[in-house]
Every structure is written in structure tokens, then in C-alpha cells.
């Protein structure tokens, strides 16, 4: 079975079922390949993130440039789950983050919270420069995270657990407790 396999496909055929059912465009299809023999705990070696309603596909074979930095002329855009916003996106957490960013000279325009459906759609918003970071702290399945994480890392974003530790795959249960995906210049302020 997959526990002993050297390579495991991690697929989510419809991330954002609710959004798809409502006729929205913020759903995605995820395909990732994990290899046990790469890195210390195995690594994702392929990732494809497809947003069919947006006619957009992102993958680990795309040519990419250097990741952008925080735009100090506007508020930091934090994208989160509509139904389960993380602590950092609530009023007190957002104010603390805004204060730290101001003191550190990153931006004096605060933090705005955006919402989107699927994990893939949220990561795609960061990659499209419409958000600066995505944070989720209530957990989800490996298939929700694998392809978006692989693509985000390929594009030069920081993608890890909220405490900065590496997200690993092919576990039982297949659960990822939390996730932060952020611009490299913003990540130090997002990771505990």
C-alpha cells in the first residue's frame, strides 16, 4: 500500500466542492507526486494546480522569476478561509501583525483580510500578486495541501507549518495541522 511505496500520487480531484457547487471560480484540481527517496522525509517532486473556471494552470515545470517583495504602498493582503479564519486574521491578531510590520518598516498600511474557497485558489491568489500570504490553522488533509505547497515552493514562496517546520507527507492519518504560504520577505513575520 501507499505506506511502503517509494512514490505516492496525492490527488484532490475537486478542492473547493462548495465553491464548485455554487458556480464560483475559486475551486481547483490538485495533482502531486511525493517521493520517499528525496530529502530526509521524502519530498513532493511534482505539483500541478489547475483552476478550470479561471482557465489557469500552475505547475512545478513553469518558468519562474524571483518572488516579489511586500508592496509598502498598500496594506498586506492576507488570504484565509471564509469559514475558519485563523487567529492572525481576526481583529486582535491582525492589529498585532500590522503593528509589527509597521515597526519593522515593511508597511504602514496595515493588514487586509481576503477570502477565497479552495486551498489551491488561495495559493493561486498569492502567485497572482492579489494576496501576500495564506494562513490556515485548523488542519486539513494531505490532498488539500500537497499540490499547492509544491507549486508555491517552486515559485519561491515560503510554505511551511506555522511554526516554520517542514510539512511532510504520506502519513496515517493523512493530516496536515496547519499551513502558511507567504512571500519570503513576509514569512518571518507570519511564522511563530
C-alpha positions in Angstrom: 0.0 0.0 0.0 1.0 3.6 0.0 2.7 3.4 3.4 5.6 1.4 1.9 5.6 2.8 -1.6 8.5 4.9 -2.8 6.3 7.2 -4.8 2.8 8.2 -4.0 0.4 10.3 -6.1 -1.6 12.7 -4.0 -4.7 13.9 -5.8 -7.6 16.1 -5.0 -10.0 15.9 -8.0 -12.1 18.8 -6.6 -10.7 21.1 -4.0 -13.5 23.6 -3.2 -16.5 21.4 -3.6 -18.8 24.0 -2.1 -17.5 26.7 -4.4 -17.8 24.5 -7.5 -21.4 23.7 -6.5 -22.2 27.4 -6.2 -20.9 28.1 -9.6 -17.9 30.1 -8.3 -14.4 30.1 -9.9 -12.4 29.6 -6.7 -12.1 25.8 -6.9 -9.2 23.7 -8.1 -7.8 20.3 -9.2 -4.6 19.2 -7.4 -2.1 16.6 -8.5 1.2 16.0 -6.7 3.8 13.3 -6.6 5.7 12.5 -3.4 9.0 10.6 -3.5 10.3 8.8 -0.3 13.9 8.8 -1.6 14.2 12.6 -2.0 15.2 14.6 1.1 15.1 13.4 4.7 11.4 12.6 5.0 10.5 12.4 1.3 9.5 15.4 -0.8 7.0 16.5 -3.4 8.7 16.3 -6.7 5.8 17.2 -9.0 2.8 19.6 -8.4 0.0 20.7 -10.7 -2.6 23.2 -9.6 -5.4 23.7 -12.1 -8.2 26.3 -11.8 -10.6 25.2 -14.6 -13.1 28.1 -14.2 -10.2 30.6 -14.4 -8.5 28.7 -17.3 -5.3 28.8 -15.3 -2.8 26.0 -14.6 0.3 26.4 -12.4 2.9 23.7 -12.0 6.4 22.8 -10.9 7.6 22.9 -14.5 6.7 26.5 -15.0 9.5 29.0 -15.7 9.5 31.4 -12.7 11.4 34.6 -11.8 12.3 35.9 -8.4 9.4 36.2 -5.9 8.2 39.7 -5.3 8.5 41.6 -2.1 6.0 43.3 0.2 4.4 46.3 -1.5 4.9 49.0 1.1 2.4 51.3 -0.7 -0.6 49.2 0.3 -1.9 47.0 3.1 -0.6 43.5 3.3 -3.2 41.2 1.8 -3.8 38.1 3.9 -6.0 35.4 2.3 -7.8 33.0 4.6 -10.7 30.6 4.9 -14.1 32.3 5.0 -15.5 29.7 7.4 -12.4 29.1 9.6 -10.3 32.2 9.7 -7.0 31.8 11.6 -6.3 33.8 14.8 -3.9 36.1 12.9 -6.8 37.2 10.6 -9.1 38.2 13.5 -9.1 41.7 14.8 -6.5 41.4 17.6 -4.2 39.2 15.5 -4.4 41.4 12.5 -3.7 44.5 14.6 -0.6 42.9 16.2 0.7 41.8 12.7 0.1 45.3 11.3 2.0 46.8 14.3 4.9 44.6 13.8 5.1 45.2 10.1 5.0 49.0 10.7 7.7 48.9 13.4 9.9 46.7 11.1 9.5 49.2 8.2 7.6 46.8 6.0 4.4 48.8 5.5 2.4 51.3 7.5 -0.9 50.5 5.7 -2.0 47.7 7.9 -3.3 44.2 7.0 -6.4 43.5 4.9 -8.1 40.1 5.0 -9.3 38.5 1.8 -11.4 35.3 1.4 -11.3 32.6 -1.2 -12.6 29.0 -1.5 -10.1 26.2 -2.0 -6.5 25.9 -0.8 -5.4 25.9 -4.5 -7.4 29.0 -5.2 -5.8 30.8 -2.2 -2.3 29.9 -3.2 -3.1 31.0 -6.8 -4.1 34.4 -5.4 -0.7 34.8 -3.8 1.0 33.7 -7.0 -1.1 36.2 -9.0 0.0 39.1 -6.7 -3.5 39.5 -5.4 -2.5 38.3 -1.9 0.8 38.3 0.0 0.2 35.3 2.3 -2.2 32.5 3.1 -2.6 31.1 6.6 -4.7 28.2 7.8 -4.6 26.9 11.4 -7.3 24.3 11.8 -5.9 21.5 9.7 -6.8 19.6 6.5 -6.0 16.5 4.5 -2.7 16.0 2.6 -4.6 16.1 -0.7 -5.8 19.6 0.1 -2.2 20.8 0.6 0.3 18.8 -1.5 0.0 20.3 -5.0 -0.5 23.9 -3.8 2.5 23.5 -1.5 4.7 22.1 -4.2 3.8 24.8 -6.7 4.2 27.6 -4.1 7.7 26.4 -3.2 8.6 26.1 -6.9 7.6 29.7 -7.3 9.9 30.7 -4.5 7.3 31.2 -1.7 7.8 30.1 1.8 5.5 27.2 2.5 5.6 25.5 5.9 3.8 24.8 9.2 3.0 28.0 11.2 6.0 27.2 13.5 8.3 27.1 10.5 8.7 23.3 10.4 8.6 21.4 7.2 5.3 19.8 6.1 5.8 16.1 5.4 3.5 13.7 3.5 2.4 10.1 3.3 1.2 9.8 6.9 -1.6 7.9 8.6 -3.8 9.7 9.1 -3.1 11.9 6.1 -3.5 15.1 8.1 -1.6 18.4 7.9 -2.3 20.5 11.1 -1.6 24.0 9.6 0.0 25.9 6.8 1.5 29.3 6.0 2.4 30.2 2.4 4.0 33.7 2.1 6.3 35.9 0.2 9.8 35.3 1.5 10.0 38.9 2.9 6.7 38.5 4.8 7.3 34.9 6.0 9.4 35.9 9.1 6.5 37.9 10.4 4.0 35.1 9.8 5.9 32.2 11.3 5.8 31.8 15.1 
